[in-house]
């Protein structure tokens, strides 16, 4: 199985979201719901990875981006299309809910 999840940080954030559809998971290692979300995002990435990018950004290691997007709770997922925020999802969601949200854009 090909791995579609991309780890990003402050340095490559803007380049990553610049083109196409990209779902960024703002997470933290210490966050229980974030750990629960990880296999759901892996399944989403494996199902939708040809149409979009699924990325993870550790809020503890990317303070600039976390601050710029006013991330105050994790997990928070932001869906981008060609560098523009098109949807924001806060909290744990199931695979079917995430698929419905991203297929509206991807």
Residue, then its C-alpha position, 0 to 999 in steps of 0.5 A: x500500500x502506497x503512503x499518501x500522507x505528507x509530513x509538512x512544517x513551516x518551511x514547506x507549508x505554502x509550497x505544499x498548498x499552492x496547487x491542487x486540493x490539500x487537506x492539512x491535519x493540524x495535530x499534536x503527538x500528545x492529543x488523544x483524538x489526533x491519534x484516533x484520527x490518524x488511521x482515518x486520515x490514512x484511509x482517506x489518503x489511500x482512497x483519495x490520494x490520486x485526487x488530493x494531498x493529505x498532510x499532517x502538520x505538528x502544531x508544536x513544531x510549526x508555530x508560525x503556520x499554527x498562529x497564522x491560521x489561528x489554530x486553537x484546538x487540535x485536531x483541526x483540519x483545513x481543506x485548501x484548493x490552489x492555496x485558498x482555504x475552502x473548509x475548516x473541520x474541527x474535531x474528530x470526524x469519521x471517514x465517510x464525513x471526511x470523504x463527503x467534505x473533500x469530494x465537494x472540492x476534489 
